[in-house]
Amino acid sequence: MSEFNLQNLVRANVQKLQPYSSARDEYKANGNEMIFLDANENPFENGVNRYPDPQQRDLKSELAKLKNVNSDQILLGNGSDEVLDLIFRAFCVPQKDNIITLPPTYGMYKVLAEINNIENKEVLLTEEFQLDVKSILNEVTETTKLIFICNPNNPTGNAFDARSIKTLIENFNGIVVIDEAYIDFSSYESWINFLDIYPNIIVTQTLSKAYGMAGVRLGVCYASAEIISVLNKIKPPYNVNELTQQKALQRILKVDEVFNEVESIIIEREKLIEVLQEVNFIDTIFETEANFILVKVDNATKRYNQLLEMGIVIRNRTNQPLCENTLRFTIGTSEENKKLIEVLQEIDN
Ligand SMILES: *Cc1c(COP(=O)(O)O)cnc(C)c1O
């Protein structure tokens, strides 16, 4: 790698910023019984009358153990969407900087670029849904701050060749953001394991998919302590609420349950792939490392509507680049998948 200098990437206003210091930042219980008259809370206990821990220490310390990182390499947000937005706001100057995204991919990167008024340079994946490394590096300019890689990728489902990702990381002086929302369903190694080797990566994960907690909104960001401290400066003080912290902590303390569910979802996925091969209107079943399957069909909109009429909601991805006539199925329970198969066979004429 040439020279990567994080401070050169941080927006000047963020560098100068004196973060808001909340009551709970200034004083956190240290085990002694204290009387808290510092935050204008209602003193009558109801479980949520106190502000939550702004640094989510208990939750981060369990996550750190689980992922084999340090707590200061973790930032938590109100879903990945907040985490991704913080990354934009820390590093990208509106109307000046740009980012690179790699369609077909997760739609939020583009939307967040638009919201933050940042130019989004798009470089299509190859026909095999892999990274076109040369074209990506060709698009990099002086003001390219971030490259977003969704791995495994949504909606295609595949994971990218690790050597290609490595080449990008090693030849880019900005930050490579690797969105691992589906990593628990994948046989590929997480890039969290490379945080100590590469100072210019950010890995995002979420409790919304494998952990079965889309409703609590918890996004997790892993990066160098230096990057995390920049993001910490600009995050809203109480961005992860008390109920979310409690629920997520309970789930992580019983992570074996998560692993068991993931295992059943993967078994269901493989069963479904077998059966889909027998459906005549499905032309291609794409390789998947996620909890969904992308297929190419004869007429995506027609098949989508037929499934809807039969009470099954899937995602029609036909308007995504390289995804003409594709449909995306999330893996459901065994019963739900059985029903899906019945309906597919029924409309297959
Ligand atoms: C579902 C998904 C997320 C999760 O977003 P949350 O805001 O954490 O629910 C992130 N990235 C990708 C690619 C996804 O598909």
The ligand as an SDF file (V2000), in Angstrom:
LIG
                    3D

 15 15  0  0  0  0  0  0  0  0999 V2000
  -30.3410   -6.2820    5.2580 C   0  0  0  0  0  0  0  0  0  0  0  0
  -29.0500   -5.6090    4.9520 C   0  0  0  0  0  0  0  0  0  0  0  0
  -28.4420   -4.7740    5.8930 C   0  0  0  0  0  0  0  0  0  0  0  0
  -29.0730   -4.5770    7.2310 C   0  0  0  0  0  0  0  0  0  0  0  0
  -29.4140   -3.3050    7.4930 O   0  0  0  0  0  0  0  0  0  0  0  0
  -29.9420   -2.9820    8.9620 P   0  0  0  0  0  0  0  0  0  0  0  0
  -30.1340   -1.4950    8.8740 O   0  0  0  0  0  0  0  0  0  0  0  0
  -28.8560   -3.3660    9.9250 O   0  0  0  0  0  0  0  0  0  0  0  0
  -31.1920   -3.7480    9.1910 O   0  0  0  0  0  0  0  0  0  0  0  0
  -27.2330   -4.2000    5.5850 C   0  0  0  0  0  0  0  0  0  0  0  0
  -26.6320   -4.4510    4.4120 N   0  0  0  0  0  0  0  0  0  0  0  0
  -27.1760   -5.2510    3.5020 C   0  0  0  0  0  0  0  0  0  0  0  0
  -26.4580   -5.5360    2.2570 C   0  0  0  0  0  0  0  0  0  0  0  0
  -28.4120   -5.8460    3.7350 C   0  0  0  0  0  0  0  0  0  0  0  0
  -28.9600   -6.6380    2.8080 O   0  0  0  0  0  0  0  0  0  0  0  0
  1  2  1  0
  2  3  1  0
  2 14  2  0
  3  4  1  0
  3 10  2  0
  4  5  1  0
  5  6  1  0
  6  7  2  0
  6  8  1  0
  6  9  1  0
 10 11  1  0
 11 12  2  0
 12 13  1  0
 12 14  1  0
 14 15  1  0
M  END
$$$$
